[in-house]
């Protein structure tokens, strides 16, 4: 038995990022708009993930292309539209709402709970973490650290609000009141990571809370963190 345990421990040690992959949250990005009548069920699903899953980092990116169709979403971001466009070119499915991207690796209709749930479970088992990532509040700023690891990527700082309730007055959702969680207010690249440890001090972004993502050159999420207790 001791030799078996030792062998299993050695095998785990030889798998890059095996332990870290189990620890970091799976990143779930919902691309949505308050002007889209198909989006509320996906928003509700994301809200449930926010409240019930500590192993998931759900983020709601409100895109801009619905803004000209009757209702301007107050949380729409051009950066969200650009980010989804990159995914659309990568997956070959264009930009649509609601769309959920899991760990930057797979795209799904945002209201398809079965497909998204399955993708999350697969990501928990197979997602790659090439380096440890941590973020902590430091006075009025943030302390961010990335460990050493193979490959390279870019470090993204995301600011988001915990919850918003909006009464919709026009457009496809006219008359509805939408409850939305983890609404992204900003996203920006703060560093290029080349495999060596990084220690960064950053100003807090727009938004009540923050997360940091490590994104591989092909768009896959290979590291993620949020401050302790958030």
C-alpha positions in Angstrom: 0.0 0.0 0.0 2.7 2.6 0.8 4.4 2.0 -2.6 1.0 2.5 -4.3 0.4 5.8 -2.5 3.9 6.9 -3.3 3.3 6.0 -7.0 0.1 8.0 -7.1 1.7 11.0 -5.5 4.5 10.9 -8.0 2.0 10.6 -10.9 0.1 13.6 -9.7 3.4 15.6 -9.3 4.3 14.8 -12.9 1.0 16.2 -14.3 1.5 20.0 -14.8 -0.9 22.0 -12.9 -3.0 19.0 -11.7 -3.5 20.2 -8.2 -3.9 23.9 -9.2 -6.5 22.9 -11.8 -8.6 21.4 -9.1 -8.3 24.5 -6.9 -9.0 27.3 -9.4 -12.5 28.2 -10.5 -13.9 27.3 -13.9 -14.5 30.6 -15.7 -18.0 30.9 -17.2 -18.5 33.9 -19.5 -22.1 34.8 -20.4 -22.5 37.2 -23.4 -25.9 38.9 -22.9 -27.9 42.0 -23.4 -30.9 43.6 -21.6 -32.3 44.1 -25.1 -32.5 40.4 -25.9 -35.7 38.6 -25.1 -33.9 35.2 -25.2 -31.4 36.3 -22.5 -33.3 36.3 -19.2 -33.2 32.5 -18.8 -29.5 32.5 -19.3 -29.1 35.4 -16.9 -31.1 33.4 -14.3 -28.9 30.4 -14.8 -25.8 32.6 -14.3 -27.3 34.1 -11.2 -27.8 30.5 -9.8 -24.1 29.7 -10.5 -23.1 32.9 -8.7 -25.1 32.0 -5.6 -24.5 28.2 -5.5 -21.1 27.4 -7.0 -17.8 28.4 -5.4 -15.9 26.2 -7.9 -17.1 28.5 -10.8 -16.3 32.1 -11.6 -19.4 33.4 -13.5 -19.1 36.7 -15.4 -21.8 38.5 -17.3 -20.5 40.4 -20.3 -23.1 42.8 -21.7 -22.5 43.4 -25.4 -23.3 46.5 -27.4 -24.9 45.3 -30.6 -28.4 45.2 -29.1 -28.3 48.8 -28.0 -29.6 50.2 -31.3 -32.7 47.9 -31.2 -34.9 49.7 -28.8 -33.2 49.6 -25.4 -29.7 50.8 -24.6 -28.2 48.4 -22.0 -26.6 50.6 -19.3 -24.0 47.9 -18.7 -23.0 47.3 -22.3 -19.3 47.4 -23.0 -17.5 47.6 -26.3 -14.8 45.5 -24.7 -17.4 42.7 -24.2 -18.4 42.9 -27.8 -14.8 42.7 -28.9 -14.1 39.8 -26.6 -17.1 37.9 -27.9 -16.1 38.6 -31.5 -12.8 37.0 -30.9 -14.5 33.9 -29.6 -16.9 33.9 -32.5 -14.0 33.8 -35.0 -12.3 31.1 -33.0 -15.3 28.8 -32.7 -16.7 29.7 -36.1 -20.2 30.5 -34.7 -20.2 34.3 -34.9 -21.6 36.5 -32.1 -25.0 35.8 -30.7 -26.9 36.1 -27.4 -27.1 34.5 -25.0 -23.8 32.7 -25.4 -21.8 31.0 -22.7 -18.1 30.3 -23.1 -16.6 27.9 -20.5 -12.9 28.4 -19.6 -12.3 29.9 -23.0 -12.5 26.4 -24.5 -16.1 25.8 -25.6 -19.1 27.7 -26.7 -22.8 27.0 -25.8 -26.2 28.5 -26.0 -26.4 30.3 -22.7 -29.8 28.9 -21.7 -28.9 25.3 -22.4 -28.2 24.3 -18.8 -27.5 20.7 -19.7 -24.8 21.5 -22.2 -23.2 24.3 -20.1 -23.3 22.1 -16.9 -21.6 19.2 -18.7 -19.0 21.6 -20.1 -18.3 22.9 -16.5 -17.9 19.4 -15.2 -15.5 18.5 -18.1 -13.5 21.6 -17.4 -13.2 20.7 -13.8 -11.6 17.4 -14.8 -9.6 18.5 -17.8 -8.9 22.2 -17.5 -5.3 23.2 -17.7 -3.6 25.5 -15.2 -0.1 26.5 -16.2 0.6 28.7 -13.3 -0.8 29.7 -9.9 -2.6 33.0 -9.9 -3.6 35.1 -6.8 -5.2 38.5 -6.2 -5.7 40.2 -2.9 -6.8 43.6 -1.8 -3.9 45.8 -0.7 -5.2 49.1 0.8 -6.8 51.0 -2.0 -5.1 48.8 -4.6 -4.6 45.2 -5.6 -1.7 42.8 -5.2 -1.5 40.2 -8.0 0.9 37.3 -8.3 1.5 34.8 -11.0 3.8 31.8 -10.5 6.2 30.2 -12.8 5.0 27.8 -15.5 5.3 26.6 -19.1 4.2 28.7 -22.0 3.0 32.3 -22.1 -0.2 34.3 -21.9 -1.7 37.6 -20.9 -3.1 38.6 -17.6 -6.6 40.2 -17.6 -8.1 42.3 -14.8 -11.9 42.2 -14.6 -14.0 44.5 -12.5 -17.7 43.5 -11.9 -20.7 44.4 -9.8 -22.4 41.8 -7.6 -26.0 42.5 -8.5 -28.2 44.9 -10.5 -32.0 45.2 -10.8 -33.2 47.0 -13.9 -36.7 47.9 -15.0 -36.8 47.7 -18.8 -38.8 50.4 -20.5 -38.4 49.6 -24.2 -37.3 46.9 -26.6 -37.9 43.2 -26.5 -37.9 43.0 -22.7 -40.2 46.0 -22.3 -42.1 45.8 -19.0 -39.8 43.2 -17.4 -37.5 43.8 -14.4 -34.2 42.0 -14.8 -32.1 40.7 -11.9 -28.5 40.3 -13.0 -25.4 39.1 -11.1 -21.7 39.5 -11.6 -22.1 42.2 -14.3 -18.7 43.0 -15.8 -17.9 46.8 -15.8 -14.4 46.6 -17.1 -11.8 44.3 -18.5 -8.2 45.1 -19.5 -4.8 43.5 -20.1 -2.4 44.3 -17.3 0.6 42.2 -18.2 2.2 39.8 -20.6 3.3 36.6 -18.8 6.3 34.8 -20.3 6.6 31.9 -17.9 8.4 33.7 -15.1 6.9 34.8 -11.8 5.1 38.2 -11.8 4.4 40.5 -8.9 2.1 43.4 -9.7 0.4 46.3 -7.9 -2.7 47.6 -9.7 -5.4 50.1 -9.1 -8.8 48.7 -8.6 -10.8 48.6 -11.8 -14.4 49.9 -12.3 -16.7 47.6 -10.4 -17.5 46.4 -6.9 -15.3 43.3 -7.1 -12.4 41.9 -9.1 -11.1 38.8 -10.7 -7.9 38.1 -12.6 -7.6 35.7 -15.6 -4.6 34.2 -17.2 -5.4 33.7 -20.9 -3.3 31.5 -23.3 -2.5 32.8 -26.8 -5.3 30.7 -28.2 -7.9 32.1 -25.9 -8.1 29.3 -23.3 -8.2 30.3 -19.7 -5.2 28.7 -18.0 -5.4 30.5 -14.6 -8.0 32.4 -12.6 -8.4 33.9 -9.2 -10.6 36.3 -7.1 -9.7 37.9 -3.8 -10.2 35.8 -0.6 -13.8 36.1 0.7 -15.2 37.6 -2.5 
